[in-house]
Amino acid sequence: MNSGAAMAVSDAVAKKEKVPFIVWISKSERITGEKGHRYVFSTGENTAMAGKAGGVALSKKPYIKYWIGGDDYEYGHAIADSAWRNLKKLKPEVKMIGKSWWKPGEPDLVPYITAILGAKPDAVIFCTGGRSMTNIMKAVKATGMATKVPIWIHTATDHAVLKPLGMEAPEGVLGTMDYHFYYPETAANREFVKKFKAAYGSAPGFPAFHGYNTANFIAEAFRKAGSVDKEKFIDALEGLKITSPVGQIEIRKCDHQVVYPMYLGVTKKSAKYGVVISTDIVTLTGDEVMPTCEEIKKARKK
């Protein structure tokens, strides 16, 4: 379910009918932020977290002139707004010299890239999701864009995005993600990967990671509540902590948003795994990328 649909369900069904609604792949920060309420939860990273991570990474680079391009729907605009807001806060001298928006899933993005390269930005922020991720990565590869201008795309380093492209995925793209099957190299993550491969024959990407955590949060909340009563279930889920493949994670009580670390990295071919992976990984803790509870309160009062 995309972010726009998730917000519609959250408002029209969950909030009005008082039914718990857990999103695990819809990423707009507005779901648990500005539009959040008692009955909606998110067990996936959101655009506030991803944008903060991207902003932190780009603020440390020498780039000044930026171009933003992406999917013309809720997620695309949300990740663009978050990345730019955070980058501008950390590095006020940056300038946006242009924007490009296209329909989600638009098959040929090469004309957009050609126009962007013609504008000669110092760096490009792409705000694509879902089916558009394969298209933008193919276009970046076909045009050699990553060798001409620095690029940041949230989820560019995700295995679910890179696997279908094999060794033809572009190298040198800066990306952020909340899960990699090869990182962190902990016993819990290795065990999760081992069991997933045994069940499905391939390594997990972030959808599997989110789904696994969601199921565990639900099960643990019901155990804690000792009842199937929905209000007791919600009370139990607020502030709940579980052990995940990346360590202990929590659903914050103030906004019902899961707290994940974010991993910054650059795409590079891996002979070990036979696919392009994230390298030179830098970890940002949940506290470093999450909006504060006070910021959530202010957003909901607008």
C-alpha positions in Angstrom: 0.0 0.0 0.0 1.5 3.3 -1.0 1.6 6.3 1.4 -1.4 8.1 -0.1 -3.6 5.1 0.2 -2.3 4.4 3.7 -3.2 8.0 4.9 -6.7 7.6 3.3 -7.3 4.3 5.2 -5.8 5.7 8.4 -8.3 8.6 8.3 -11.4 7.1 6.9 -11.3 3.7 8.6 -8.8 3.5 11.5 -9.5 6.9 13.0 -13.2 7.0 12.4 -14.0 3.4 13.2 -11.4 3.1 16.0 -9.6 0.1 14.4 -5.9 -0.5 14.9 -4.0 0.0 11.6 -0.3 -0.9 11.2 1.6 0.2 8.2 4.9 -1.5 7.5 5.9 -0.4 4.0 4.1 3.0 3.5 6.8 5.6 4.3 5.3 9.1 4.4 6.2 10.8 7.8 2.7 12.3 7.8 1.1 8.9 8.6 2.5 8.9 12.2 3.4 12.6 12.3 1.1 15.4 11.2 -1.8 13.0 10.5 -1.1 10.5 13.3 -3.6 9.4 15.9 -4.3 6.7 18.5 -5.2 4.0 16.0 -2.3 4.1 13.5 1.2 2.6 13.9 4.2 2.3 11.6 6.7 -0.6 11.8 8.8 0.7 8.9 11.2 3.6 8.6 9.6 6.8 7.3 10.5 9.8 5.2 11.5 11.9 8.3 14.1 9.3 9.2 15.3 8.7 5.7 15.4 12.4 4.9 17.4 13.2 8.1 19.9 10.5 7.2 20.2 11.8 3.6 20.5 15.3 4.9 23.3 14.4 7.3 25.2 12.5 4.6 24.9 15.3 2.0 25.7 18.1 4.4 29.2 16.6 4.8 29.8 16.8 1.1 31.1 20.0 -0.8 28.0 20.2 -3.1 26.0 23.4 -3.2 23.7 23.3 -6.3 21.1 20.6 -6.1 18.4 19.2 -8.4 15.5 17.1 -7.0 13.6 14.6 -9.1 11.0 12.0 -8.2 7.6 10.4 -8.3 4.7 12.9 -8.3 2.8 11.4 -5.3 2.8 11.5 -1.5 6.0 9.5 -0.9 8.0 11.3 -3.6 7.1 14.8 -2.3 7.5 13.7 1.4 11.0 12.3 1.0 12.0 15.4 -1.1 10.7 17.8 1.5 12.4 15.9 4.4 15.7 15.5 2.7 15.9 19.2 1.6 14.6 20.5 4.9 17.3 18.6 6.8 20.0 19.4 4.4 19.1 23.1 4.4 19.1 23.2 8.2 22.6 21.5 8.4 24.1 23.5 5.5 22.2 26.7 4.8 24.3 27.7 1.8 22.9 24.9 -0.4 20.7 25.9 -3.4 18.0 24.1 -5.3 18.4 24.9 -9.0 15.5 22.8 -10.3 12.9 20.0 -9.8 11.5 17.3 -12.0 8.4 15.2 -11.3 7.1 12.2 -13.2 4.3 9.7 -12.8 5.0 6.7 -10.4 6.2 3.8 -12.5 6.9 5.9 -15.6 9.0 3.5 -17.7 11.5 5.8 -19.5 13.3 8.3 -17.2 16.3 8.9 -19.5 14.8 12.2 -20.9 14.6 13.5 -17.3 18.1 12.6 -16.6 19.4 14.1 -19.8 17.7 17.4 -18.9 19.0 17.3 -15.3 22.6 16.7 -16.5 22.2 19.7 -18.8 21.5 21.9 -15.9 24.8 21.0 -14.3 23.9 20.5 -10.7 26.6 19.6 -8.1 24.4 16.7 -6.9 21.0 15.2 -7.4 18.4 13.9 -5.0 16.1 11.3 -6.5 12.8 10.7 -4.6 11.5 7.5 -6.1 9.8 4.5 -4.5 8.2 1.1 -5.4 8.2 0.2 -9.1 10.0 3.4 -9.9 13.2 2.3 -8.1 14.1 -0.2 -10.8 13.4 2.3 -13.5 15.5 5.1 -12.0 18.4 2.7 -11.3 18.3 1.4 -14.8 18.2 4.9 -16.2 21.2 6.0 -14.0 23.1 3.0 -15.3 22.2 3.5 -19.0 23.2 7.2 -18.9 26.3 6.7 -16.8 24.9 9.4 -14.5 26.6 8.2 -11.4 30.0 8.8 -13.0 29.0 12.4 -13.9 27.2 13.7 -10.8 26.7 12.5 -7.2 23.3 11.0 -6.5 21.4 10.2 -3.3 18.3 7.9 -3.4 16.7 6.5 -0.3 16.5 2.6 -0.7 19.1 2.7 -3.5 21.1 0.3 -1.4 18.3 -2.1 -0.6 18.7 -5.7 -1.7 15.1 -5.8 -2.9 15.9 -3.0 -5.3 19.4 -4.2 -6.3 18.8 -7.9 -6.7 16.6 -7.8 -9.8 19.4 -5.8 -11.6 22.2 -8.1 -10.6 25.6 -6.9 -11.5 24.0 -4.4 -13.9 22.9 -2.1 -11.0 24.8 1.2 -11.0 27.8 1.7 -8.8 28.6 4.8 -6.9 25.0 5.8 -5.8 24.7 7.0 -2.3 21.7 5.4 -0.5 20.1 4.9 2.9 18.3 1.9 4.3 17.2 0.4 7.6 18.2 -3.1 6.8 20.8 -5.2 5.0 21.1 -9.0 5.1 24.9 -8.6 5.4 25.0 -5.8 7.9 25.1 -5.5 10.9 27.1 -8.7 11.2 25.4 -9.9 14.4 24.3 -13.4 15.5 20.7 -12.3 15.4 20.9 -11.0 11.8 22.8 -14.1 10.6 20.1 -16.3 12.1 17.3 -14.3 10.5 19.0 -14.5 7.1 19.7 -18.3 7.5 16.0 -19.0 8.3 14.8 -16.7 5.5 17.0 -18.4 2.9 15.9 -21.8 4.1 12.3 -20.8 3.7 12.4 -18.8 0.5 15.7 -19.6 -1.2 17.1 -16.0 -1.3 18.3 -13.3 1.1 15.8 -10.9 2.7 15.4 -7.3 1.8 13.7 -4.6 3.9 10.1 -5.8 3.1 11.0 -9.2 4.8 12.6 -7.3 7.7 9.6 -5.1 8.2 7.2 -7.9 7.9 9.1 -10.0 10.5 9.2 -7.2 13.0 5.5 -6.4 12.5 4.5 -9.9 13.2 6.6 -10.0 16.4 5.3 -6.6 17.6 1.7 -7.9 17.1 2.3 -11.2 18.9 4.2 -9.5 21.8 1.5 -6.8 22.1 -1.3 -9.5 22.4 0.8 -11.4 25.0 1.4 -8.2 27.0 -2.3 -7.2 26.8 -3.5 -10.7 27.8 -6.6 -9.9 25.7 -7.8 -9.4 22.1 -9.5 -6.2 23.1 -8.3 -3.5 20.7 -7.8 -0.8 23.2 -5.7 -3.0 25.4 -3.8 -4.1 22.3 -3.0 -0.4 21.5 -2.0 0.3 25.1 0.4 -2.7 25.0 1.9 -1.7 21.6 2.7 1.8 22.8 6.3 1.9 23.9 6.7 -1.8 23.2 10.3 -3.1 22.7 11.3 -6.3 20.9 14.5 -7.9 19.7 15.1 -7.7 16.0 17.8 -8.7 13.5 19.4 -5.2 14.0 19.0 -5.1 17.8 16.3 -3.9 20.2 13.7 -1.7 18.6 10.8 0.2 20.0 7.5 1.7 18.9 7.4 5.1 20.5 4.4 6.0 22.6 4.2 9.6 21.4 3.7 8.9 17.7 3.4 5.1 17.3 6.5 5.1 15.0 9.1 2.4 15.2 12.6 3.5 16.0 15.3 2.1 13.6 18.9 2.9 13.0 19.6 4.0 9.4 22.5 2.8 7.3 24.3 5.2 4.9 26.3 3.5 2.1 27.4 3.6 -1.5 26.5 0.9 -4.1 29.3 -1.3 -5.3 29.6 -4.7 -7.0 30.3 -7.6 -4.7 32.0 -10.7 -5.9 31.1 -12.4 -2.6 27.4 -12.0 -3.1 27.2 -11.8 -6.9 25.1 -8.6 -6.7 25.6 -4.9 -6.0 25.6 -4.1 -2.3 26.0 -1.2 0.1 29.6 -0.4 1.1 31.4 2.0 3.4 28.4 1.8 5.7 27.9 4.5 8.3 25.3 3.9 11.0 23.0 6.6 12.4 21.1 5.7 15.5 17.3 6.1 15.8 17.8 9.0 18.1 19.9 10.8 15.4 17.3 10.5 12.7 13.9 10.6 14.5 11.9 13.8 15.0 11.5 14.6 18.7 8.1 13.9 20.4 7.8 17.7 20.8 8.2 18.2 17.1 5.4 15.6 16.5 3.1 17.5 18.9 3.7 20.7 17.0 3.1 19.1 13.6 -0.2 17.7 14.8 -1.4 21.1 16.0 -1.0 22.7 12.6 
